[in-house]
Amino acid sequence: MTGFAVRLPDLPEEFPVFPLTGALLLPGGRLPLNIFEPRYIAMIEDSMAAGRVFGMVQPDPKLPHGDNGPALYRIGCLGRLSAFSETDDGRYLITLTGLIRFSIVEELDMQRGYRQVRAALSGFAADLETGLVPTSIPREKLLSALRRYFKVQGVEANWDAITDMDDEELVVTLSMACPFAADEKQALLEARTANDRAQALLALLEINAHDFGPDSDPKAV
């Protein structure tokens, strides 16, 4: 899905991270970001000069704050800057394409106000093997659950675009775009395989649409 070939030895083990609650980046996914805080503008500028990569990771609300700010979940996703533009008021509008998940080994000293980590990537090497293991999901069951979920959430969906996606793209896009809780997003990120993620996504759609009445028509979206 990335359209960009990546080899594990070419990726850094130390890189900046952007802690953002509710923002999920998955391998193969594309995350648009509006960058306006000075420290993250500095992070983007430094990333552009050093491989164009940084990590997305969520703060972990269950852990106490540290010297650098909120504690972080251990697992995040490294992304590559694949689109970049600057606005007249100095913001950066970027797209970050997910490459591979990582496990934080330790947090490093802050640089220009943004956070950095040393991370282990080898345990997620399979994330780079796109297209080798097709995702197997009960597609019609997933779409039916999605209709119910969108109805509960009041979401207007582009069903033509949704039905045109292949299984892998569908699971990645929905996992990133649906407004799940932060811990639910983290569970999707940490799913061991693509098939595990698809099953977790289906479960979350069904759980979060539990108040949808059984006598209603899920196709009336």
N, C-alpha and C positions, 0 to 999 in steps of 0.2 A: 504493500500500500504506500510505502514511503517514496518509491521511485528513486531512491538513493542508496547505493550499495555501501554497506558499512562492515568493517572487519573489527572484531573485538580488540586485537592488538593496537589498532589505530585510535582507540578511545582513551581519554584521560581518566586517571583514577582520582584526581583532584579537580574540582570544578565548583563554580558558584551554584547556589540553590535559591529558588524563589519560593518561600513558604506562603501558601495561599489556601485557606480553608475552602473546601468545596470545589476546587479546581482539580480535575482529574486529567492527567495525560497518560495515554497508553501507547505501547509500541504500535506504530502504524497510524496512530491518530494525529489529527491536526487541531491544535488549540490556539485560537486567536486571543491575543492579549493587548490591552491598552496600558502602556507603561507611562506613568506620569510622576511617580515619586523620584526625587533626585538620586537616591541610592540605587534604585533599580534602573534608572537611565544610565548611571555609571556602570552598572552590571552589564547592560546590553552593549554599551560601547566597548567595554573590555572583552566581552564575549565575541564581538565582531572581529576583534584583532587577534583572537586566540582560539581558532577552531569552530567558532559560532555555535558552541554548545553550552547549555546549563541545565540544571535539574529542577524539576517541579516536585515539591513534597508538601504534605499537609502538616500543620501544627497538630500535636497530639494533646487534646484538652485534659487527658487523664493524668498527665505528668506535670510536675512543677516547672515553672519558668527557670531558665538558666541565665548566665551572664549575657548571652547574645539575644535573649528574647524567649518566645514560647518554645517549649520542647517540641521536637519533631518526631513524626512517625519514622520508624527505621527504614521503611521501604518507600522509594520514590521512583521517578522515571526521568532518565536523561533525554533531552530533546535537542534538536538542531534547528537553528534559525533558518527557516526556509522562505520567509517573506518578510520584508522590512520596508516601512515608510515613515517619514517624519512629518508631523503636522505643523501648521504655522505657529501654534502656541507651544511648540517644543516637546510635544508628546511623541512617543514611538508607537506605531501600530504594527504589531508583528504577528507572525504565525510560527508556532513552535511545533515541529513534527517529532513525534515520539520515536525513539530509537531502541532503548533497552532499559529495563528496570535496574535498580541498584539498591544495595544495602549499605547504609551509613556505617562506617567503621569508627570514625571520630569527626567531630567538628573542629575546623581550623580557625585561626584568627580571622576576624572580619577584615575586609578590604574595601575601602571607600564607602563604608557603611553597609555593605551587603555581606551575607553569610556564605561560607565556603565549607565544603566537606571533603574528607577522603572517603572513598567508597569502594566496595567490591562489586564487580559486574559479572564475573565469570559464572556465578551461580545462575545467571539469567541468559546465558549465551543462546539458548533456544529462541529468545525473542528476536534474534537477528535472522532466523531461518524462515523468513516470510515465504508463504506459499507452499511449504513442504508438508505441513500437517493441516489439512482443511478442517475448518470448524464444522462439527456435526451438531445441529440443533433441530428441535422440532419446530420448524419455521412457522407453520400455521398456528401452532399453539402460542409461540412467542408473539406473533402479530396480533392474535386475539387478546392476549394479556395486555399488549401495548395499547390497543384501542380502549380497553377498560381503564387503564392507568391514565391515558391522556384525557379521557372524559372526566375522571375525578379531578385531575389537575387543571382542567379548563384550557388545555393546550390545543391549538389549531395546528394540525400536522399536514405536511406535504406528502400524501400517501404515494403519489407517483414516484417521488424521489426515494422513499423508503423501500418500496417494493422493487425498485431497480437495483438496490444494493445487493452485493453478494453476502453470504453469511458472515464472513469475517468482518467486512466493513460495517455490516448492520450491528453486530455485537459491539464493536469498538465505538462506533458513533453513538449508539444509544447509551452505552455505559458512561461515556463522557458527557453527553448532553442532558440526560434526564436529571431533574433536580433532586437527587437522592441526598440523604443526610451524609455528613462527612465520613462517619464510620462505615456507612454502606459503600461509599465511593472507595474507601480504603480496602474493603473486602474484595471489591471487583479488581482493584489493582493487584492485590496479593494472591488472587486465584492462581493455582499452580499451572494450569494449562488453559489454552483457549476454550476447550470444551467445558472445563470447570467454570470459566468466566461466563460462558453462555448459560449454563445451568443456574449460576448465581444471579445473573441478570433476570432470567425468567422468574425465579423465586422472589426477587425484589419487586418486580412489576406486579406480581400476584399479591404479595403482602401489602404493598402500598395502595392497591386498588380494592382492598378488602371491604370498604364501605360502599362499593358499587352494587346497586340492587340487582338481585338475580333475575328480576322480571324485566329489566331494562334491555334495550337493544344496543350491544356494544358497537355495532356498525354505524350507529347514528352519531358519528363524530364529525 
